């Protein structure tokens, strides 16, 4: 049987020869040639050398229109002059000291002013660490150990986040953690209620992304988030929102957009202006557990927590990301999703998008996408088709996540959206033979 994707792979290898060489070199010192699992894709990831505005350039000189933006963190694109100026102003004065910093106060004040559920906060190095500390805060405050999570959810790389519904696949995660995590489908209040009825006496919190970005962007059904809030109150457990990604959707995060206020919130990405950052915060009485003046206070530290460069760039980032700027990129996201949906129809290939504002996810089936199980089943049914389309997009100069995730930055214009739709449509034609083969084999 002729491989209908061979020409896509051959074109990719031909234009990324230097990346292939670097990938081989990296394997001698990095497992699989990688230090960040999320950026890997087959046959090998490209090595970027620089970014400017909406574009990134790889070691072979290929230029890409960037719709990944370091997995949503670069909401103002690459090397934004305002963010660079903020970082440069701080650089001559040093990067970090063994002391509190004024910048930490200023950034915390801005976040607390904007985000309804955050009265006090603490900084971390990453969003992953932020979700871990938020879970710890919930367990400490309630005196209970268990967490309710959404099946297929992602909250970082620590053990409480890395644990999945399938313990046999969770190598290196202590077996005891699994007995303290109870899984329910996203968008299913009935199952959430059942889990709480069975485990409320031992459950500290319900933890979820209000819109699961890594889970494929299923959108919350009407009443779902407010229903979870009501269940948390009824069963006396905490509601924790992971807004590491969704904070970009409104000045006050998705909690402001939805009108549902959690007890704790984890944050990251856009609050650091392109530098490593995380934060967690919430109700005053919960966060007071971290006050070192309090007997039995929770210890939480980190050499680079609230880094001076990060807080300076983070302030600049959030000031630029006011509500008019957010409304603008959300509208561009609507336009991109509509263009992709129309491209699927024109190509005669089953597919569609789910999206919320500036976050867009491509799906390769026409069925429901209300939770991660449905989304996962859709991807499993089409094999390599999404990944070949990703390579076809790269061959045409568009950079996105291999899993079909796209996001908008504030430096993008409508012309960038139109170009992306055009390239997306052309790449669909590249994979059409593969889609036809899948259809004939009954895989779709």
C-alpha positions as CSV (number, residue, x, y, z in Angstrom):
1,X,0.0,0.0,0.0
2,X,1.3,3.4,-0.9
3,X,2.0,5.7,2.1
4,X,-0.1,8.8,1.4
5,X,1.9,10.8,4.0
6,X,5.3,10.0,2.6
7,X,5.6,13.3,0.7
8,X,4.7,15.3,3.8
9,X,7.5,13.6,5.8
10,X,10.0,13.9,3.0
11,X,9.3,17.6,2.6
12,X,9.7,18.1,6.4
13,X,13.0,16.3,6.6
14,X,14.3,18.1,3.5
15,X,13.7,21.5,5.0
16,X,14.8,20.8,8.6
17,X,18.1,19.0,8.1
18,X,19.9,21.1,10.8
19,X,17.2,20.3,13.3
20,X,17.7,16.6,12.5
21,X,21.4,16.9,13.2
22,X,20.8,18.7,16.5
23,X,18.2,16.2,17.5
24,X,20.8,13.4,17.1
25,X,23.4,15.4,19.1
26,X,20.9,16.1,21.9
27,X,20.1,12.4,22.3
28,X,23.6,11.9,23.7
29,X,22.9,14.1,26.7
30,X,19.1,14.4,27.0
31,X,16.7,11.4,27.1
32,X,15.3,11.2,23.6
33,X,17.0,14.5,22.8
34,X,14.4,16.3,24.9
35,X,14.0,18.2,28.2
36,X,10.4,19.2,27.7
37,X,8.1,16.4,26.7
38,X,5.3,18.8,25.5
39,X,7.4,20.1,22.6
40,X,8.3,16.7,21.2
41,X,6.7,15.4,18.0
42,X,7.7,12.9,15.3
43,X,10.0,12.5,13.5
44,X,11.8,15.2,15.5
45,X,11.0,18.7,16.7
46,X,12.5,21.7,15.0
47,X,15.0,23.9,16.8
48,X,14.0,27.6,16.9
49,X,16.7,30.3,17.0
50,X,14.7,33.5,17.5
51,X,11.3,35.0,17.5
52,X,10.0,38.4,16.6
53,X,6.3,39.5,16.9
54,X,4.2,36.9,15.2
55,X,7.1,34.9,13.8
56,X,9.7,32.3,14.8
57,X,12.7,31.1,12.8
58,X,14.4,27.7,13.0
59,X,18.0,26.8,12.6
60,X,17.5,26.0,8.9
61,X,16.2,29.5,8.3
62,X,12.6,28.5,7.9
63,X,10.2,31.2,9.1
64,X,6.8,30.3,10.7
65,X,3.7,32.3,11.6
66,X,3.5,31.3,15.3
67,X,0.1,30.2,16.6
68,X,1.5,28.3,19.5
69,X,3.3,31.2,21.3
70,X,5.0,28.9,23.8
71,X,1.8,27.1,24.6
72,X,-0.2,30.4,25.2
73,X,2.3,32.1,27.5
74,X,3.5,34.7,25.0
75,X,0.2,36.5,24.7
76,X,2.1,39.5,23.3
77,X,4.1,37.5,20.8
78,X,7.9,37.4,20.7
79,X,10.3,40.0,22.0
80,X,7.6,42.6,22.5
81,X,9.4,46.0,22.9
82,X,7.4,47.0,26.0
83,X,8.2,43.8,27.8
84,X,11.9,43.9,26.7
85,X,12.1,47.5,28.1
86,X,10.7,46.4,31.4
87,X,13.2,43.6,31.7
88,X,16.1,45.7,30.6
89,X,15.3,48.4,33.1
90,X,15.7,45.8,35.9
91,X,18.7,43.9,34.5
92,X,21.4,46.3,35.6
93,X,20.1,46.1,39.2
94,X,20.3,42.3,39.4
95,X,17.9,39.5,38.9
96,X,17.1,38.2,42.4
97,X,18.0,38.7,46.0
98,X,17.4,36.8,49.2
99,X,14.7,39.3,50.2
100,X,11.2,40.4,49.3
101,X,10.9,42.7,46.2
102,X,8.8,45.7,45.5
103,X,7.9,44.1,42.1
104,X,6.3,41.2,43.9
105,X,3.9,43.6,45.7
106,X,3.0,45.5,42.6
107,X,2.3,42.4,40.5
108,X,0.3,40.8,43.3
109,X,-1.7,43.9,43.8
110,X,-2.6,44.0,40.2
111,X,-3.7,40.3,40.1
112,X,-5.7,40.6,43.3
113,X,-7.4,43.7,41.9
114,X,-8.4,41.9,38.7
115,X,-9.1,38.3,39.7
116,X,-12.3,37.9,41.9
117,X,-11.1,34.7,43.7
118,X,-7.7,36.0,44.7
119,X,-7.4,38.0,47.9
120,X,-3.8,36.8,48.8
121,X,-1.3,35.0,46.6
122,X,2.2,33.5,46.5
123,X,4.5,33.2,43.5
124,X,6.1,30.0,42.3
125,X,8.5,29.1,39.4
126,X,5.8,27.6,37.2
127,X,2.2,26.9,36.7
128,X,2.8,23.2,37.5
129,X,4.2,24.2,40.9
130,X,1.3,26.6,41.4
131,X,-1.3,23.8,41.0
132,X,0.6,21.6,43.4
133,X,0.7,24.3,46.0
134,X,-2.9,25.1,45.5
135,X,-3.8,21.4,46.1
136,X,-1.6,21.4,49.2
137,X,-3.3,24.5,50.5
138,X,-6.7,22.8,50.1
139,X,-5.6,19.7,51.9
140,X,-4.1,21.7,54.8
141,X,-7.1,23.9,55.1
142,X,-9.7,21.1,55.1
143,X,-7.6,18.5,56.9
144,X,-8.5,16.0,54.2
145,X,-6.4,14.2,51.6
146,X,-8.5,13.5,48.6
147,X,-8.8,15.5,45.4
148,X,-11.6,15.2,42.7
149,X,-10.2,15.7,39.2
150,X,-11.5,15.6,35.7
151,X,-10.7,12.5,33.7
152,X,-8.0,13.3,31.2
153,X,-7.1,16.6,32.8
154,X,-3.7,18.2,32.9
155,X,-2.3,20.3,35.7
156,X,1.4,20.0,35.3
157,X,4.1,17.5,36.0
158,X,4.1,17.0,39.8
159,X,2.8,13.7,41.1
160,X,-0.7,14.9,42.0
161,X,-1.1,16.3,38.5
162,X,0.8,13.6,36.6
163,X,-1.4,10.8,38.1
164,X,-3.9,9.6,35.6
165,X,-7.0,7.4,35.5
166,X,-4.7,4.5,34.6
167,X,-2.2,3.8,37.4
168,X,-0.5,1.2,35.3
169,X,0.8,3.9,33.0
170,X,1.9,6.3,35.8
171,X,5.5,5.1,36.2
172,X,7.3,6.7,39.1
173,X,4.2,8.1,40.8
174,X,3.7,6.7,44.3
175,X,0.8,4.2,44.4
176,X,-0.7,5.8,47.4
177,X,-1.5,9.0,45.5
178,X,-3.9,7.2,43.2
179,X,-6.1,6.2,46.1
180,X,-6.6,9.8,47.0
181,X,-7.7,11.0,43.5
182,X,-11.3,10.4,42.4
183,X,-12.0,10.9,38.7
184,X,-15.1,12.3,37.1
185,X,-15.9,13.3,33.5
186,X,-15.7,17.0,32.7
187,X,-19.2,18.5,32.1
188,X,-20.9,15.8,34.2
189,X,-22.5,17.2,37.3
190,X,-24.2,13.9,38.1
191,X,-20.9,12.0,38.4
192,X,-19.4,14.9,40.4
193,X,-22.2,14.6,42.8
194,X,-21.8,10.8,43.1
195,X,-18.1,11.2,43.8
196,X,-18.8,13.7,46.5
197,X,-21.6,11.6,48.1
198,X,-19.1,8.7,48.3
199,X,-16.0,10.7,49.3
200,X,-16.9,14.0,50.8
201,X,-15.6,13.1,54.3
202,X,-12.1,12.7,52.8
203,X,-12.2,15.2,49.9
204,X,-10.4,18.5,50.2
205,X,-11.2,20.0,46.8
206,X,-12.5,19.7,43.3
207,X,-9.7,20.8,40.9
208,X,-10.2,21.6,37.3
209,X,-9.4,24.0,34.4
210,X,-12.7,25.8,33.8
211,X,-11.9,25.2,30.1
212,X,-9.5,22.3,29.8
213,X,-6.9,23.6,27.3
214,X,-4.6,20.5,27.1
215,X,-7.7,18.4,27.3
216,X,-8.8,19.7,23.9
217,X,-10.9,22.7,24.8
218,X,-14.3,21.2,25.6
219,X,-16.4,24.2,26.6
220,X,-18.3,24.1,29.9
221,X,-22.0,23.4,29.3
222,X,-24.5,26.0,30.7
223,X,-24.7,25.7,34.4
224,X,-21.8,23.3,34.8
225,X,-19.3,25.6,36.6
226,X,-22.0,27.1,38.8
227,X,-23.2,23.6,39.5
228,X,-19.7,22.6,40.7
229,X,-19.6,25.7,42.9
230,X,-23.0,24.7,44.4
231,X,-21.8,21.1,45.0
232,X,-18.5,22.3,46.6
233,X,-20.5,24.5,49.0
234,X,-23.1,21.7,49.7
235,X,-20.4,19.1,50.6
236,X,-18.1,21.6,52.3
237,X,-15.1,21.1,49.9
238,X,-13.0,23.7,48.1
239,X,-13.3,24.6,44.5
240,X,-9.9,25.1,42.8
241,X,-9.6,26.6,39.3
242,X,-6.4,26.0,37.3
243,X,-6.3,29.3,35.3
244,X,-2.8,28.9,34.1
245,X,-4.1,29.2,30.6
246,X,-7.6,30.6,30.8
247,X,-6.6,33.7,32.7
248,X,-6.0,35.3,29.2
249,X,-9.7,35.1,28.4
250,X,-10.7,38.1,30.5
251,X,-9.0,40.6,32.8
252,X,-10.4,38.6,35.7
253,X,-9.8,35.2,34.2
254,X,-12.5,32.7,33.2
255,X,-13.9,33.0,36.7
256,X,-14.9,36.6,36.0
257,X,-16.2,35.6,32.6
258,X,-18.3,32.8,34.0
259,X,-19.4,34.5,37.2
260,X,-18.2,31.5,39.2
261,X,-15.6,32.3,41.9
262,X,-13.4,29.5,43.1
263,X,-11.8,29.3,46.6
264,X,-8.3,28.9,45.1
265,X,-6.8,29.8,41.7
266,X,-3.5,28.6,40.1
267,X,-2.0,31.0,37.6
268,X,1.1,31.2,35.3
269,X,2.1,31.9,31.7
270,X,0.8,35.4,30.9
271,X,1.6,36.9,34.3
272,X,5.3,36.5,33.7
273,X,5.8,38.5,30.5
274,X,7.6,35.6,28.8
275,X,9.7,34.5,31.8
276,X,9.3,31.5,34.1
277,X,6.4,32.1,36.5
278,X,3.5,30.7,38.5
279,X,1.3,31.9,41.3
280,X,-1.5,30.5,43.4
281,X,-4.0,32.5,45.5
282,X,-7.4,32.6,46.9
283,X,-9.5,33.4,50.0
284,X,-7.6,35.2,52.7
285,X,-8.3,32.6,55.4
286,X,-6.9,29.8,53.2
287,X,-3.8,31.7,52.1
288,X,-3.0,32.9,55.6
289,X,-1.8,29.3,56.2
290,X,1.4,30.4,54.4
291,X,2.0,33.4,56.8
292,X,5.4,32.6,58.4
293,X,4.4,34.5,61.5
294,X,1.6,32.0,62.1
295,X,2.4,28.9,64.3
296,X,2.4,25.8,62.1
297,X,2.6,27.8,58.9
298,X,3.0,25.9,55.6
299,X,6.5,26.2,54.3
300,X,6.7,27.3,50.7
301,X,9.9,28.8,49.2
302,X,11.9,28.8,46.0
303,X,15.1,30.4,44.9
304,X,13.5,32.2,42.0
305,X,10.0,32.8,43.3
306,X,8.9,36.3,42.4
307,X,12.1,36.9,40.3
308,X,12.8,40.6,39.7
309,X,12.9,40.3,35.9
310,X,9.7,38.2,35.9
311,X,7.7,40.6,38.0
312,X,8.9,43.6,35.9
313,X,7.9,41.9,32.6
314,X,4.8,40.5,34.2
315,X,3.6,43.9,35.2
316,X,4.2,45.2,31.7
317,X,2.4,42.1,30.2
318,X,-0.8,42.5,32.3
319,X,-0.9,46.3,31.7
320,X,-0.8,45.7,28.0
321,X,-3.4,42.9,28.3
322,X,-6.4,45.1,29.3
323,X,-9.9,44.2,28.5
324,X,-10.0,45.9,25.0
325,X,-6.9,44.0,24.0
326,X,-8.5,40.7,25.3
327,X,-11.7,41.4,23.5
328,X,-9.7,42.0,20.3
329,X,-7.8,38.7,20.4
330,X,-10.9,36.8,21.4
331,X,-12.6,38.2,18.3
332,X,-9.7,37.1,16.2
333,X,-10.0,33.6,17.8
334,X,-13.6,33.5,16.7
335,X,-12.6,34.4,13.2
336,X,-9.9,31.7,13.1
337,X,-12.2,29.0,14.4
338,X,-14.8,29.9,11.8
339,X,-12.2,29.8,9.0
340,X,-11.0,26.4,10.1
341,X,-14.5,25.0,10.3
342,X,-15.3,26.3,6.8
343,X,-12.0,24.8,5.5
344,X,-13.0,21.3,6.7
345,X,-16.3,21.6,4.9
346,X,-14.7,22.8,1.7
347,X,-12.1,19.9,1.8
348,X,-14.8,17.4,2.4
349,X,-13.0,16.0,5.5
350,X,-14.8,15.4,8.8
351,X,-13.6,17.9,11.3
352,X,-14.4,21.0,13.4
353,X,-13.0,23.2,16.1
354,X,-13.9,23.9,19.7
355,X,-12.8,27.2,21.0
356,X,-13.2,29.9,23.6
357,X,-12.0,33.4,22.7
358,X,-8.3,33.3,21.7
359,X,-7.9,29.5,22.3
360,X,-8.7,27.1,19.5
361,X,-8.6,23.3,19.2
362,X,-9.0,21.3,16.0
363,X,-10.9,18.0,16.1
364,X,-11.0,15.4,13.3
365,X,-14.5,14.1,13.7
366,X,-18.0,15.5,13.7
367,X,-19.1,13.9,17.0
368,X,-19.5,15.6,20.4
369,X,-16.5,17.1,22.2
370,X,-18.0,17.7,25.7
371,X,-15.3,16.0,27.7
372,X,-11.8,14.6,27.4
373,X,-13.0,11.0,26.8
374,X,-15.0,12.0,23.7
375,X,-12.1,14.1,22.5
376,X,-9.6,11.3,23.1
377,X,-11.8,8.8,21.3
378,X,-12.0,11.1,18.3
379,X,-8.2,11.4,18.1
380,X,-7.7,7.7,18.6
381,X,-10.0,6.9,15.6
382,X,-7.9,8.9,13.1
383,X,-4.4,7.7,13.9
384,X,-1.6,9.9,12.4
385,X,-3.9,12.2,10.4
386,X,-3.7,15.1,12.9
387,X,0.1,14.8,13.2
388,X,0.6,14.7,9.4
389,X,-1.6,17.8,9.1
390,X,0.7,19.4,11.7
391,X,3.8,18.6,9.6
392,X,2.0,19.8,6.5
393,X,1.3,23.1,8.2
394,X,4.9,23.4,9.2
395,X,6.0,22.7,5.7
396,X,3.9,25.7,4.7
397,X,5.2,28.0,7.4
398,X,2.6,27.8,10.2
399,X,3.6,26.7,13.7
400,X,1.1,25.2,16.1
401,X,0.9,22.4,18.6
402,X,1.1,18.9,17.1
403,X,-2.2,18.1,18.9
404,X,-4.0,20.8,16.9
405,X,-3.9,23.6,19.5
406,X,-3.8,27.2,18.3
407,X,-3.8,30.5,20.2
408,X,-3.8,34.2,19.3
409,X,-1.3,36.9,20.4
410,X,-2.0,40.6,20.6
411,X,0.4,41.4,17.9
412,X,-1.6,39.5,15.3
413,X,-3.8,41.2,12.8
414,X,-6.8,40.0,10.7
415,X,-4.4,39.4,7.8
416,X,-2.5,36.8,10.0
417,X,-5.8,35.0,10.7
418,X,-6.6,35.0,7.0
419,X,-3.2,33.6,6.1
420,X,-3.5,30.9,8.7
421,X,-6.9,29.8,7.3
422,X,-5.4,29.7,3.8
423,X,-2.4,27.6,5.0
424,X,-4.7,25.3,7.0
425,X,-6.9,24.7,4.0
426,X,-3.9,24.0,1.8
427,X,-2.6,21.5,4.4
428,X,-5.9,19.8,4.4
429,X,-5.4,19.1,0.7
430,X,-2.0,17.6,1.6
431,X,-3.6,15.1,3.9
432,X,-6.7,14.4,1.9
433,X,-5.3,11.1,0.5
434,X,-4.5,9.9,4.0
435,X,-8.0,10.9,5.1
436,X,-9.5,9.0,2.2
437,X,-7.5,5.9,3.0
438,X,-8.7,6.0,6.6
439,X,-12.2,6.4,5.4
440,X,-11.9,3.4,3.1
441,X,-10.4,1.3,5.8
442,X,-13.3,2.1,8.1
443,X,-11.2,3.9,10.7
444,X,-13.4,7.0,10.6
